[in-house]
Amino acid sequence: MATAAVFARFLLQKSTQGFLFSSRAVPAFSSPFLSRAHRLEPSDDELYQRTTVSVMQKDVDNGVLIHSYSSAGFNIDGNRVFGPCAVLPPAILQWKIGSSKDITEESVSLFHMLEPKIEILVLGTGARLERIDPSVLALLKRKGISVEVQDTPNACATFNFLMSERRIVAAGLIPPSPSTALEVQGNNNNM
């Protein structure tokens, strides 16, 4: 019984020192390197200073957008482009073709040589939908590029929609020819 009393006294002594039954948990293997008790003060080190971030360039919201078109060319993000153009975000290039008949394997080579590869090529053929040479479409299909051939007004809308979905898209656009239906003519009524 004496040993039990000595053992009980030992347990009571240890519990008051914080080893057993303490309300404050102390790790069994305490190390000053593992402890978070030491806090740096501003005078201790420059690492204590707050970190700030300055955003130099904001993310591109929707990428390049075609704002308007006319028989002379296009307004792409405030850049006026005269004549046919190739829109390869973020670049806008003059495209040396005169009509949809000039869209050949050679004239579309710039679209399949891009890195990263484009998913979709939108071709705007002018005021109305024109047929593209099947060999051109076959070449682009072999290169893994889907092609949308439309009249230019619809091609511009399709391009903008695909850009808003953050797709990897490019466009080859021919300005639509001038439409006489929208011209305003003077009224010659004699009253």
C-alpha positions in Angstrom: 0.0 0.0 0.0 2.9 2.3 0.6 3.9 2.1 -3.0 0.4 3.0 -4.1 0.5 6.1 -1.9 3.9 7.1 -3.2 2.7 6.6 -6.8 -0.5 8.7 -6.2 1.7 11.5 -4.7 3.9 11.3 -7.7 0.9 11.6 -10.1 -0.4 14.5 -8.1 2.9 16.3 -8.2 3.3 15.8 -12.0 -0.3 16.9 -12.7 0.4 20.2 -10.9 3.5 20.8 -13.0 1.5 20.5 -16.2 2.4 17.1 -17.4 -0.8 15.3 -16.7 -4.4 16.4 -16.6 -3.5 20.0 -17.5 -6.0 22.3 -19.1 -3.2 23.5 -21.3 -2.0 20.9 -23.8 1.7 20.6 -24.1 3.3 18.4 -26.8 5.2 15.4 -25.6 8.3 16.4 -27.6 8.5 20.1 -27.2 11.1 21.9 -29.2 11.8 25.7 -29.5 12.0 25.2 -33.3 8.5 23.7 -33.4 7.0 26.2 -31.1 5.0 29.2 -32.4 5.5 31.1 -29.1 8.2 33.3 -30.5 6.7 36.2 -32.5 8.7 38.6 -34.6 8.3 42.2 -33.8 8.7 45.0 -36.4 12.2 45.7 -35.1 13.3 42.1 -35.3 13.3 41.6 -39.1 12.0 43.1 -42.3 10.1 39.8 -42.9 7.5 41.0 -40.5 6.4 43.8 -42.8 3.1 43.4 -44.6 3.1 42.2 -48.2 1.4 44.3 -50.8 0.5 43.5 -54.4 0.2 46.0 -57.2 -1.6 44.7 -60.3 0.3 46.1 -63.3 -1.9 44.6 -66.0 -5.5 43.6 -65.5 -6.7 40.3 -67.0 -8.2 40.5 -70.4 -11.9 40.4 -69.9 -13.1 39.0 -73.3 -10.0 39.3 -75.4 -10.2 40.9 -78.8 -13.7 42.0 -79.9 -14.9 43.2 -83.3 -16.9 46.4 -82.6 -18.0 47.3 -86.1 -17.5 46.6 -89.8 -18.1 48.5 -93.0 -17.3 48.1 -96.7 -13.9 49.7 -96.0 -12.9 47.5 -93.1 -13.3 46.8 -89.4 -13.0 48.4 -86.0 -11.4 45.8 -83.7 -10.8 47.0 -80.1 -10.5 50.6 -81.3 -8.0 49.7 -84.1 -9.2 50.6 -87.6 -8.3 47.9 -90.1 -8.8 48.6 -93.8 -9.6 45.7 -96.1 -9.5 42.0 -95.4 -7.8 41.0 -92.1 -6.7 38.1 -90.1 -7.6 38.3 -86.4 -5.2 36.1 -84.4 -5.7 37.3 -80.8 -3.9 39.4 -79.7 -2.6 40.3 -83.2 -4.6 41.8 -86.1 -3.0 41.4 -89.6 -3.8 42.6 -93.1 -4.8 39.5 -95.1 -3.8 39.7 -98.7 -6.9 38.4 -100.4 -9.4 40.1 -102.7 -12.4 37.8 -102.4 -13.5 34.4 -101.2 -12.0 32.9 -104.3 -8.6 33.9 -103.0 -8.9 31.8 -99.9 -6.5 29.0 -100.7 -4.3 26.5 -98.8 -1.5 29.1 -99.0 -3.6 32.0 -97.7 -4.8 30.0 -94.7 -1.3 28.7 -93.8 -0.9 31.4 -91.2 -3.8 30.0 -89.2 -2.5 26.5 -88.8 1.0 27.5 -88.0 0.1 29.3 -84.8 1.1 28.2 -81.3 -1.0 27.5 -79.3 -3.1 25.9 -82.0 -6.5 27.5 -82.6 -9.6 25.4 -82.1 -11.9 27.3 -84.5 -11.3 29.4 -87.6 -14.2 31.7 -88.5 -14.2 32.8 -92.1 -16.3 35.8 -93.1 -16.7 35.8 -96.9 -18.2 39.3 -97.4 -21.8 40.4 -97.8 -23.0 36.9 -98.4 -22.0 33.3 -97.8 -19.6 32.1 -100.4 -18.4 28.6 -101.1 -14.8 27.8 -100.0 -12.5 25.4 -101.9 -13.0 21.9 -100.4 -9.2 21.3 -100.4 -8.8 24.3 -98.0 -11.4 22.9 -95.6 -9.8 19.4 -95.8 -6.3 20.9 -95.0 -7.7 22.7 -91.9 -9.5 19.5 -90.8 -6.3 17.5 -91.1 -4.6 20.2 -88.9 -7.3 19.8 -86.3 -9.0 23.1 -86.8 -12.8 23.4 -87.0 -14.0 26.0 -89.6 -17.1 28.2 -89.6 -17.8 29.8 -93.0 -20.3 32.6 -92.8 -21.1 36.0 -94.3 -19.0 38.7 -92.6 -21.7 40.2 -90.4 -22.5 36.8 -88.9 -18.8 35.8 -88.8 -18.1 38.9 -86.7 -20.8 38.0 -84.2 -19.7 34.3 -84.1 -16.1 35.4 -83.5 -17.1 37.7 -80.6 -19.3 35.0 -79.1 -16.5 32.4 -79.2 -14.0 34.9 -77.7 -16.4 35.6 -74.8 -16.4 31.9 -74.1 -12.6 32.1 -74.0 -12.2 29.7 -76.9 -9.0 29.7 -78.9 -10.4 31.2 -82.0 -9.1 33.2 -85.1 -10.9 34.9 -87.9 -10.3 35.6 -91.5 -12.6 38.4 -92.6 -13.4 40.1 -95.9 -15.3 43.4 -95.5 -18.9 43.2 -96.9 -19.5 45.1 -100.1 -21.4 48.4 -99.9 -25.1 47.9 -99.7 -27.3 50.2 -101.7 -30.4 49.3 -99.7 -29.2 51.3 -96.7 -28.2 54.4 -98.5 -30.2 57.5 -97.7 -31.6 59.2 -100.7 -32.8 62.8 -100.9 -36.5 63.4 -100.9 -37.5 65.3 -104.1 -41.1 66.0 -103.3 -42.3 69.3 -104.6 -44.9 70.7 -102.4 
